[in-house]
Amino acid sequence: MPQLNCKLCSVKCGRYDDFLECRKCSYCYHTKCINMGATEFENIKKQPDMSWSCVNCIEDSLLSGNKTSSNTSTISPTLFDVMLQLQKILEVQNDLIVSVNSCHEQINECNNFLKCQEQRINECLIKIQDLETKNATLEKENIQLKQTLNDTEQYTRRNSLEIVGVPETRNENIISVVQAVGVALGFNLQRNMIDACHRVGVLSSLYNSRPIILKFVSRLDKEDFLNKRKIKRNLKVRDLNEDIAKLSKNPDNGIYINKLLTQHNCILFAKAKDYKKQHNIKYLWCKNGKIFMRKEDASKVYEIKTVNSFMDVH
């Protein structure tokens, strides 16, 4: 005799409710309680004998070794449910295909962008290479221009000498001072031999005086003046006339006469001196504003224009 209350929810199964009665245990089940869809319910109703078994009875039959008949329907998934699941899988698959295609499009866009960037980078590299070449050329030209400027400046000083260590007084007659130096050297320095004469720079704490720049009209007179200096090597303040010598606190201070080099050549000559000491170079000298170096008596003479020229001396 059928039990009219639902086995699962214990609510009465009314004549207008969708429910099924188990053919074995006669218990009723609301379709919603056993999660049965309307389509599956309609398919079972269409069967001639409305033959249906609940899960509990099916399990009992399996345990007892009995097999249910081929037309027995259970709450296991039906072919329709499988089709629905396959449809959902196909929809998901289609979404994945669309997503993958979209990814391919974006990858293609990225590849095109990278190709454009690579082309721009190559163009930039070519421009950088051109700029480096131009820069190297400009650097060479700049070095050449500096050398030319230095040579030109040195040439303008070819008739000039620098005299260091002569005492200085306010309102001194600088011509008379250099003439006194000439007398001490045994050189008759006439006024018409002098093109220009003046003190330059800052007051030296060592000599308490500024250097004197003496420019000759003739380079021959300058060379004669220098040759007299080579003869009298130890020229001192006390060798000058009494009026000048008494101005110095130490009359034994030396007076030095040098060729007037450009600032570049002065720095280069100082570095050449250090290099000469460190590498046992025998000769280093200046002539007409140019610097020369020779390793030994029989070695080749090298003109020194830059620090790199030191490496040539052997």
C-alpha positions in Angstrom: 0.0 0.0 0.0 1.6 3.3 -1.0 2.9 5.7 1.7 1.5 9.1 0.7 4.0 11.0 2.8 7.4 11.8 1.1 10.1 9.5 2.5 12.6 12.4 2.6 10.7 15.4 3.7 7.7 13.7 5.4 5.3 16.1 3.6 2.2 14.6 2.0 2.4 14.0 -1.7 -0.8 15.6 -3.1 -2.5 14.8 -6.3 -1.1 18.0 -7.9 2.5 17.4 -6.7 5.2 15.8 -8.9 6.2 12.6 -7.1 7.1 9.0 -7.7 6.3 5.8 -5.9 9.0 3.2 -5.5 7.7 -0.1 -7.0 9.5 -2.1 -4.3 9.1 -0.3 -1.0 6.0 1.7 -2.0 7.4 4.9 -0.5 6.7 8.2 -2.3 9.3 10.8 -3.1 8.9 14.3 -4.3 10.8 14.9 -7.5 12.4 18.0 -6.0 13.5 16.0 -3.0 15.5 13.5 -5.2 16.8 16.3 -7.5 14.9 14.9 -10.5 14.4 17.3 -13.4 11.0 17.8 -15.0 12.2 16.3 -18.3 13.3 13.0 -16.6 10.1 12.9 -14.6 8.1 13.2 -17.8 10.2 10.5 -19.5 9.4 8.1 -16.5 5.7 8.9 -16.7 5.7 7.9 -20.4 6.8 4.4 -19.5 3.9 1.9 -19.7 4.4 0.5 -16.2 5.7 3.6 -14.5 8.4 1.4 -13.1 10.8 3.3 -10.8 12.9 2.3 -7.8 14.4 4.5 -5.1 18.1 4.5 -4.3 17.7 2.6 -1.1 16.0 -0.3 -2.9 18.5 -0.3 -5.7 21.4 -0.5 -3.2 19.6 -3.4 -1.4 19.2 -5.2 -4.7 22.9 -4.8 -5.6 23.9 -6.1 -2.2 21.7 -9.1 -2.5 23.1 -9.9 -5.9 19.9 -9.3 -7.7 20.0 -7.2 -10.9 17.3 -4.9 -11.7 15.5 -5.2 -15.0 16.7 -3.2 -18.0 13.7 -1.0 -17.9 14.2 0.0 -14.3 14.8 3.8 -13.9 16.8 5.2 -11.0 17.9 8.7 -9.9 21.3 8.2 -11.5 22.0 10.7 -14.4 20.0 10.1 -17.5 21.1 10.4 -21.1 19.5 13.8 -21.2 21.5 15.0 -18.2 24.6 13.7 -19.9 23.7 15.6 -23.0 23.1 18.8 -21.0 26.6 18.4 -19.4 28.1 17.8 -22.8 26.4 20.9 -24.1 27.8 22.9 -21.2 31.3 21.5 -21.9 30.9 22.5 -25.5 29.9 26.0 -24.5 33.0 26.2 -22.2 35.1 24.8 -24.9 33.8 27.5 -27.3 34.6 30.2 -24.8 38.1 28.8 -24.4 38.5 28.8 -28.2 37.4 32.4 -28.3 39.8 33.3 -25.4 42.7 31.4 -27.1 42.0 33.2 -30.4 42.0 36.5 -28.5 45.3 35.6 -26.9 46.7 34.8 -30.3 45.6 38.2 -31.6 47.2 40.0 -28.6 50.4 37.9 -29.1 50.5 39.0 -32.7 50.0 42.6 -31.7 52.9 42.2 -29.2 55.1 40.6 -31.9 54.3 43.5 -34.3 55.0 46.0 -31.5 58.3 44.3 -30.7 59.3 44.3 -34.4 58.6 48.0 -34.5 60.6 48.5 -31.3 63.5 46.4 -32.7 63.5 48.5 -35.9 63.6 51.7 -33.9 66.4 50.3 -31.7 68.4 49.4 -34.7 67.9 52.9 -36.1 69.0 54.4 -32.8 72.1 52.1 -32.8 73.0 53.3 -36.3 72.5 57.0 -35.1 74.6 56.3 -32.0 77.4 54.8 -34.1 77.3 57.8 -36.5 77.4 60.1 -33.5 80.3 58.2 -32.0 82.2 58.4 -35.3 81.5 62.2 -35.5 82.4 62.6 -31.9 85.7 60.8 -32.4 86.4 63.0 -35.5 85.6 66.1 -33.5 87.8 65.0 -30.6 90.7 64.6 -33.0 90.0 68.0 -34.6 89.7 69.5 -31.1 93.1 68.0 -30.1 94.6 69.3 -33.4 93.1 72.8 -32.8 94.4 72.9 -29.3 97.9 71.9 -30.5 97.8 74.5 -33.2 96.6 77.1 -30.8 99.3 76.1 -28.3 102.0 76.2 -31.1 100.8 79.6 -32.2 100.8 81.0 -28.7 104.3 79.5 -28.1 105.5 81.1 -31.4 104.4 84.5 -30.2 106.6 83.9 -27.1 109.7 82.9 -29.2 111.5 86.2 -28.3 110.4 86.3 -24.6 112.1 85.2 -21.4 110.9 84.9 -17.8 113.1 86.2 -15.0 112.3 85.0 -11.5 113.7 86.1 -8.2 114.5 89.8 -8.8 113.4 92.0 -5.8 110.4 94.2 -6.5 109.7 97.8 -5.3 106.8 100.1 -5.8 107.1 102.4 -8.8 110.3 100.7 -10.0 111.9 101.3 -13.4 111.5 97.9 -14.8 113.8 98.6 -17.7 116.6 99.6 -15.4 115.9 96.4 -13.4 116.4 94.1 -16.4 119.4 96.1 -17.5 120.9 95.4 -14.1 120.3 91.7 -14.7 122.0 92.0 -18.1 125.1 93.8 -16.5 125.3 90.9 -13.9 125.4 88.4 -16.8 127.9 90.5 -18.8 125.3 91.4 -21.5 124.9 94.9 -22.6 121.1 95.2 -22.8 120.2 98.3 -24.8 116.8 99.9 -24.6 116.2 99.4 -28.3 116.6 95.7 -27.9 113.5 95.5 -25.7 110.1 95.2 -27.2 108.2 94.8 -23.9 109.0 94.4 -20.3 106.7 94.0 -17.2 106.0 91.9 -14.2 103.1 89.4 -14.2 101.3 87.1 -11.8 101.0 87.2 -8.1 103.6 88.1 -5.5 105.7 85.1 -4.6 106.2 84.4 -0.9 109.5 82.7 -1.6 111.1 85.6 -3.5 108.8 88.4 -2.3 108.5 89.5 -5.9 106.7 88.8 -9.1 108.3 87.3 -12.3 109.5 89.6 -15.0 108.5 89.0 -18.7 111.2 90.3 -21.0 110.4 90.3 -24.7 113.3 91.1 -27.2 112.9 92.7 -30.5 115.3 90.2 -32.0 115.4 86.5 -31.2 119.2 86.6 -31.7 119.5 89.0 -28.8 117.3 86.7 -26.7 119.6 83.7 -27.5 122.7 85.7 -26.6 121.1 86.7 -23.3 120.4 83.0 -22.6 123.9 82.0 -23.5 125.3 84.5 -21.0 123.0 82.9 -18.4 124.4 79.5 -19.2 127.9 80.8 -18.6 127.0 82.4 -15.3 125.0 79.6 -13.8 124.8 80.7 -10.2 123.3 84.1 -10.6 122.2 85.6 -7.2 120.5 88.7 -6.0 123.8 90.0 -4.6 125.2 90.0 -8.1 122.9 92.9 -9.1 123.6 96.5 -8.3 123.5 97.6 -4.7 120.2 99.4 -4.9 118.4 96.3 -6.0 120.4 93.8 -3.9 119.6 95.6 -0.6 115.9 95.2 -1.2 116.1 91.4 -0.6 116.2 89.9 2.9 118.4 87.1 1.6 120.9 88.4 -1.1 122.0 84.8 -1.7 118.6 83.9 -3.3 119.0 82.7 -6.9 117.8 84.5 -10.0 116.4 82.2 -12.6 116.0 82.9 -16.3 113.7 80.6 -18.3 112.2 80.4 -21.7 108.6 81.7 -21.6 106.5 78.6 -22.2 102.7 78.4 -22.6 100.7 77.1 -19.7 100.2 73.8 -21.5 103.9 73.4 -22.2 104.8 74.4 -18.6 102.6 71.6 -17.3 103.9 69.2 -19.9 107.5 70.0 -19.1 106.9 69.4 -15.4 105.4 66.0 -16.1 108.3 65.2 -18.5 110.7 66.0 -15.6 108.9 63.4 -13.4 108.9 60.9 -16.2 112.6 61.5 -16.8 113.5 60.7 -13.2 111.2 57.6 -13.0 112.5 56.0 -16.3 116.1 57.0 -16.2 115.9 59.4 -19.2 119.2 61.1 -19.6 118.2 64.3 -21.6 115.3 66.7 -21.4 115.4 70.2 -22.8 113.5 73.1 -24.4 114.4 74.8 -27.7 112.4 77.6 -29.3 109.5 76.7 -27.1 109.5 73.0 -28.0 110.2 70.2 -25.6 112.6 67.4 -26.5 113.7 64.2 -24.8 116.4 61.6 -25.5 117.0 58.3 -23.7 120.8 58.0 -24.1 123.6 59.7 -26.0 123.1 57.6 -29.1 119.3 57.5 -28.9 116.9 59.2 -31.1 115.6 62.7 -30.2 111.8 62.9 -29.7 109.7 66.0 -29.6 107.2 65.9 -26.7 103.8 67.3 -27.6 101.6 65.3 -25.3 101.9 63.0 -22.3 101.5 60.0 -24.7 104.7 61.1 -26.4 106.6 59.9 -23.4 106.0 56.3 -24.4 107.8 56.8 -27.7 111.1 57.6 -26.0 113.4 54.5 -26.0 
